[in-house]
């Protein structure tokens, strides 16, 4: 019997709440470690603020998200039991929005739709946890520790991608394992899209997949430097980005204004941005700073 895929324990469904317990959103997040072996939860800036990076002064619901919740499988000596999970609650801000706990990009700030939430000192719904900087108790797998990642693989347009998340909040197996949505790279990743470090994918994604990791895969022989002893004849996989929603027809000047449509072209922020945030990130944007920002 084949084991559950490593990546299925890297990704979690996020429920976003305000201070009074009202649920605001469902999204996706995933785990990653920095060079100090500190664990972070990655998702989109628009998930933890409920605001667009393009118009941060505008809130679609007037709410301030203060916590996210997700479930993890407990680790046992004989493996993971799918029915044994723990709900985890992580504080991300306070009611006035002036104490964000996430990190943003050191250069681009909230212009990049990615945040990293440090997972230390968090509290479980059932009992206090000292921290989550270990996977001894829970199956919280850092995506950059996936043993099959080939960091030498730099994908190009037309390569396959998989967006791993929770479309419409649905789980793929058990109660909390994610769904793997397949597509392809739609723009050259090395060329900035709209002068920002992101690229486009063609994938039938849905709501609640914001914050999903994007992994590229190439079939056949992978020999970027010619045939050598380490040439791979298996599929090569690399973590290449963070999914952040789809483009809409209203984003284009020549589109019809009669009925805006959501396209199947999605935005993926490049993976190196995540590394830069977890290594040298800056404090998150306060609500008072967002209010001063012109759209």
N, C-alpha and C positions, 0 to 999 in steps of 0.2 A: 504493500500500500504506500503510495507516494505521500510525503508530508505536505502540510499546508505551505504555500509559497512564503518565503521570507518577507517579501514586500507587503503581504497582507497584514503583517503585524507592525508595519511602519506607518500605516495610515489610519486615522481615526475620524469618526463623524463628530463634528463640533455642534453643540447647541449653544447659542449665544443668548445671554440674559441681561436684563437691566436690574437695578438694585432691589426692586420690589418683587422680583421673581418672574416677571413677564418675559416670555420667550420672544426674542426678536428675529431670530434667523437660524437656519441650519446650513452648515458649510462643511468643509473638509480641512484637515490639517495633517501634518506628518512630522516625524521625529528626525533629528539630525544631531550629531555631536561636533563640537569644535576641537581644536588641537589640545585643549586642556581636559578632554573627556567630559565636558559639561553638556548636558542634554537640553535641547531646545525644541519647542513646538513651533512649526512654521505654518503660516496661513497668509491670507491677503490683508492688506491695510484696510480695505473697504469692509472686511468682515468684522474687525475689532472696533471700527468706528461707525459703521453703517453710513459712511459717506464716500463719495467718489474722490479719487485722487485728482480728478480734473476740476472739481468744484467742491473743495473741502469745507467751504463756508456754509454749504447747504446740506441739511440733514433731511433724509426722506421721511423720517418718522419722529424727529425731535428727541429721540432717546439717546442715552449714553450707556453703551454696553459696559458692564462691570465684571462679568465673569463668563467663562466658557466651561462647559462640562463635556466629558467624553468617557467612554468605557474602555477598560483594558482587561485582557485575560490575565488571570493569575498564573504564575509559574508553579509547577509541582515537580517533585523529584522524578516522576515518571512521565513528564511532559505537560502539555497544556490541555485542559478540559474546556471544551467550547462553551459549556453551560456555566462555568465559573468565572464571572466577571466582576469588576469593581468600578463603580462610578466615581470619577475624579472631577473635582471642581478646582479651577484655577482662576484666581482674581487677576483681572487685567486692567482695572481702573477703579476709581471711586465715583460716587454719585455726581460730583461736580465736574468730572472729566479732567481734573488737573493733576492726576498722578498716574499716568499710563505706565504699565509695567513692561511693555514690549520695547524692542530695539528696532530702529530703522536704519536705512542705508547711510553710511558715514558721509557720502558725497551727495547723493540725490535726495535724501530724506524721504518725505512722504510722496514724492513724485514717482517712486518705485512702489508698486502695489504688493509689497512683501513686508511682513514683520516676523520677528523671532521672539518668542515668549520663553524666558528662562524657566525651567521646571525645577525650581528649588524652593523648599519651604511651602509647598502646596498642601492643601487639605483634602482628604477624602471625605465623601459624604458620610461614610460609616465610621471612620476613625482617622485620627491624625496620622500623616505620613511625614517622616523626617525629610525625605526628598525623593525625587525620581531620577537621580543621577546614577542609577544602576538598573539593570534589567534582571536582578536576582529575584525580585518579587513579582514583577509584571512583564508581560511580553510587549515591551515598548522598544522596537528595534530601530536603531538609527539607520536612515536610508543610505548614508555614506559608508556604512559597514557591511552592506550587502556584498557577499563574497564574489558574486559574479559580475560586479561592475568592472568595466574596462574603460578606465579614464583616458586611455589613448584614443578612444573612438570619438571622433568629432563628426556628428551627422551632417548631412546636407539635405537640400530640398528633395522631396519624394521619399525619404527614408520613413519607415514606420515609426509611429509614436504610440505610447499607451498612457492614457490619463487615468489615474487610479483614484477613485473617490466614491461618492455616494449620490448618484443622480436622483433628484427629488427626495433625498434622504433615505433611499432604499439601500439595504445591505445585500451583498452578493451571496453570502453563505453564513450559516449560523445567524446570530443577531447583529453582529457588529463588524463583520469582515467586508472589505470594500469590493467594488465592481471595477473591472478593467475595461475601459473603453478604448477602442483602437481607431487610429486615424493616420495621417501622414503630415510631415513637415511641409508647410505651404509657402514659406519664404526662406531665403538663405539666412541661416541663423547668425552668421558672422556680420551681416549687414543690419545696422540698427533700424528698427521699424518706427517711423515717425520720430526719428532722432533720439530714440530711447533704447536701452539695452534689452530689447525683447524681440521675439519673432512670432510668426503666425503658424497655426496648425489648422488642418482641415479635419474636424472631428465632430461627431454629433453629440456634443456635450449638453448638459442640462443645468437647471438651477441646482443649488446645493453642492456643486462640484468646485466652487471657488476655493482655492487653496490646495488643490490636488497636485501631487508631484507629476511631472511629465518625464517619461523615460523613452529614449529612442532605442530602436533595435534594427540591426542589419543582419540579413541572412547570408549564408554562403561563406566564402573565404574572406577573412579580414587580414590584409597584409599591407598596412600603410607605408611600410618601408621596404617592400619587397618580401619574397618568401624567405623566412628565417625559421629558426628552431621554435620560436614562440608564436608562429603564425597560427591563427585560430580558424578552424573549419566549422565551428559551431556559431550560432547566433551571438553577436556581441551586443551588449546592453550598456547604456550609460544614463545617468541622471542628468537631464539637460535643462530642466526649467520648472517653473511654478505656474500653473494655470490660473488665469484671472478673469475669466468671462469671455463672452463673444462680442464681436462687432455687430453694430446695428446699422441698418440702411441709413438712418438719420445722421450717421457719422460721415457720410459721403456727400459732397456738395452737389453732385449730379443725380442723386437718388430722388425718387418720387416722394413728395411730402404727404401724399394722400393717406397712406397707411404704412407707418414704419414697420420694418420687418427685422427680426433677429436672424443673422446669418449663421452658417455652420463654421465660420472662420473664427477661431479662438485665439486669444492672446496668451503667450507663454513668456514669462520673464526669465532671463537666462540664469542658469544655475550658479554661476560664479558670484552673482549678487548675494545669494544666500550665504556663501562662505564669507564674503566681505562683511555681512551683517553680524554673523555669529562670532567673528574674530575682532571686528573693530566697530560694531554698531553704536549708534548714538541713541539717547533717550527718546522715547516716543513723543509725538506732537500732542501738546495739551489742547484742551477744548478752546481755551481763550486764544491760542495761536491759530487754530483753524478758523475761528470767527473773523480774524483779521485778514485772512487770505482771500484775495480776489479770485473769482472763478475764471 
